[in-house]
Amino acid sequence: MFIFANFLNAIASLLDIVLTIFMWVVIARAILSWVNPDPYNPIVRFIHNITEPVLYRVRRLLPVSFGGIDISPILVFLAIIFLQTFVVKSLKMLAMRLL
């Protein structure tokens, strides 16, 4: 049973790292929206291509533009925090109980 517990713990740690990296990419996207970056820059295109599918779904589901200000990155940021505090911690607690 300890193998399954270690597997759950590894999945929780990996999910936590992926969510943290994605959170920083969303923050970078929000900062890039304040300036006018070169759209042909590979880093700008990478950040846009990674975040746009998630931000587009949030914009489509909720009218999150108030006076030209897009708050969809804030909602995605809050969703990431929720996933880190609920899902990741729940998986880690489940792994600890299986030991």
Rosetta blueprint (number, residue, H / E / L):
1 M L
2 F H
3 I H
4 F H
5 A H
6 N H
7 F H
8 L H
9 N H
10 A H
11 I H
12 A H
13 S H
14 L H
15 L H
16 D H
17 I H
18 V H
19 L H
20 T H
21 I H
22 F H
23 M H
24 W H
25 V H
26 V H
27 I H
28 A H
29 R H
30 A H
31 I H
32 L H
33 S H
34 W H
35 V L
36 N L
37 P L
38 D L
39 P L
40 Y L
41 N L
42 P H
43 I H
44 V H
45 R H
46 F H
47 I H
48 H H
49 N H
50 I H
51 T H
52 E H
53 P H
54 V H
55 L H
56 Y H
57 R H
58 V H
59 R H
60 R H
61 L H
62 L L
63 P L
64 V L
65 S E
66 F E
67 G L
68 G L
69 I E
70 D E
71 I L
72 S H
73 P H
74 I H
75 L H
76 V H
77 F H
78 L H
79 A H
80 I H
81 I H
82 F H
83 L H
84 Q H
85 T H
86 F H
87 V H
88 V H
89 K H
90 S H
91 L H
92 K H
93 M H
94 L H
95 A H
96 M H
97 R H
98 L H
99 L L
